[in-house]
Amino acid sequence: MSNLQHAHLSESFDASAATPESHSRYQDFLDTYFPLKEGSHHDVAQYRVYFDRLIAHLSSGRCVGLTDPSSFVEFGGDRECPSLISLASPGHQIELHFA
């Protein structure tokens, strides 16, 4: 996820000054509110969109989806390498922008 440009959390989070610690924080947020069926967002090498599903490619080589696929709202850019991913669940949402 080194191509992360900035993220907008519904909670207080300043991604314009992203550091390794803040990257860890948004990955923890994703693991808590938008968990993967297997693994952690900390282990994601790349996200892709397959039909209407968000697929996370883990550094182990495995490909997994979200525990709740309906939390994937939309994407921008190419399905193989999205420039934007929006996720929402009751009370929480995040928009990830990738460079």
PLY file of the C-alpha trace (Angstrom):
ply
format ascii 1.0
element vertex 99
property float x
property float y
property float z
element edge 98
property int vertex1
property int vertex2
end_header
0.00 0.00 0.00
2.92 2.25 -0.61
0.89 4.03 -3.28
-1.52 5.45 -0.69
-1.78 9.18 -1.24
-4.30 10.11 1.43
-7.24 8.69 3.31
-10.27 10.38 4.78
-11.68 8.80 7.93
-14.97 9.71 9.49
-12.94 9.96 12.70
-10.22 12.55 13.32
-7.27 11.66 11.08
-4.88 13.94 9.21
-3.54 11.99 6.25
-1.87 15.00 4.64
1.00 14.42 7.06
1.03 10.63 6.64
3.73 8.75 8.50
4.31 5.01 8.98
2.38 5.36 12.26
-0.59 7.00 10.55
-0.56 4.31 7.83
-0.73 1.74 10.60
-3.62 3.65 12.15
-5.76 3.61 9.00
-4.91 -0.09 8.47
-6.07 -0.75 12.05
-9.26 1.22 11.25
-9.82 -0.95 8.15
-9.20 -4.15 10.13
-11.70 -3.06 12.78
-14.55 -1.73 10.64
-13.92 -3.36 7.24
-12.20 -6.68 8.03
-11.00 -9.08 5.39
-12.29 -12.66 5.29
-8.72 -13.70 6.01
-5.59 -11.78 6.97
-5.14 -8.10 7.67
-5.11 -4.86 5.73
-1.55 -4.52 7.06
-0.61 -7.39 4.71
-2.28 -6.03 1.56
0.05 -5.55 -1.39
-2.68 -4.35 -3.78
-6.43 -3.85 -4.02
-8.40 -4.75 -7.15
-12.04 -4.72 -8.13
-13.50 -7.95 -9.49
-17.03 -7.41 -10.77
-18.58 -5.52 -7.82
-16.25 -6.90 -5.15
-13.13 -5.46 -3.59
-10.31 -8.01 -3.65
-7.22 -7.63 -1.48
-4.02 -9.25 -2.71
-2.01 -10.18 0.35
1.78 -10.26 0.46
1.47 -14.05 0.95
-0.01 -14.28 -2.56
-3.55 -15.07 -1.40
-6.51 -13.04 -2.67
-9.35 -12.34 -0.25
-12.49 -10.24 -0.08
-14.11 -8.23 2.66
-16.00 -10.06 5.40
-19.00 -7.90 4.43
-18.76 -7.34 0.66
-21.62 -4.80 0.80
-19.34 -2.34 2.62
-17.54 -1.73 -0.69
-19.26 1.37 -2.10
-17.35 2.47 -5.19
-14.01 2.82 -6.88
-12.37 5.24 -9.26
-9.86 4.54 -11.98
-8.91 1.13 -13.32
-10.36 -2.06 -11.80
-6.86 -3.60 -11.78
-5.32 -0.66 -9.93
-8.00 1.67 -8.49
-7.07 5.27 -7.75
-9.96 5.57 -5.26
-11.75 3.08 -3.01
-14.78 4.01 -0.87
-15.97 1.79 1.98
-18.94 2.38 4.31
-20.53 0.56 7.22
-23.03 1.82 9.79
-21.35 4.79 11.45
-18.01 4.52 9.64
-16.68 5.33 6.24
-13.34 5.75 4.56
-12.21 6.95 1.17
-8.76 5.83 0.07
-6.92 7.69 -2.68
-3.98 6.01 -4.39
-1.28 7.72 -6.44
0 1
1 2
2 3
3 4
4 5
5 6
6 7
7 8
8 9
9 10
10 11
11 12
12 13
13 14
14 15
15 16
16 17
17 18
18 19
19 20
20 21
21 22
22 23
23 24
24 25
25 26
26 27
27 28
28 29
29 30
30 31
31 32
32 33
33 34
34 35
35 36
36 37
37 38
38 39
39 40
40 41
41 42
42 43
43 44
44 45
45 46
46 47
47 48
48 49
49 50
50 51
51 52
52 53
53 54
54 55
55 56
56 57
57 58
58 59
59 60
60 61
61 62
62 63
63 64
64 65
65 66
66 67
67 68
68 69
69 70
70 71
71 72
72 73
73 74
74 75
75 76
76 77
77 78
78 79
79 80
80 81
81 82
82 83
83 84
84 85
85 86
86 87
87 88
88 89
89 90
90 91
91 92
92 93
93 94
94 95
95 96
96 97
97 98
